Amino acid sequence: MGEGFAQGSSADLIAELEAILPELRRRLDDYLERGAYDIIAADEGFNFAGQIQPLLSELAEHAVRTREQLLDLQQARS
């Protein structure tokens, strides 16, 4: 899967992410709704959310650090 992304542009990769995020939200919402009356769905949703959260948090933190470092590089050149 990762190899296919290497060939595309950054814009293509962002478009893929934008396509995936609504489905992740929908699935989380579905687990939340079903979890109110289905203990298995509640457990699956809890585990699914637990897998998503650290991945997206790490990515967001990395993006912030990258922007800060790029700004620092630009300022050092000025």
Secondary structure, 3 states (H helix, E strand, C coil): CHHHHHHCCHHHHHHHHHHHHHHHHHHHHHHHHHHCCCHHHHHHHHHHHHHHHHHHHHHHHHHHHHHHHHHHHHHHHC
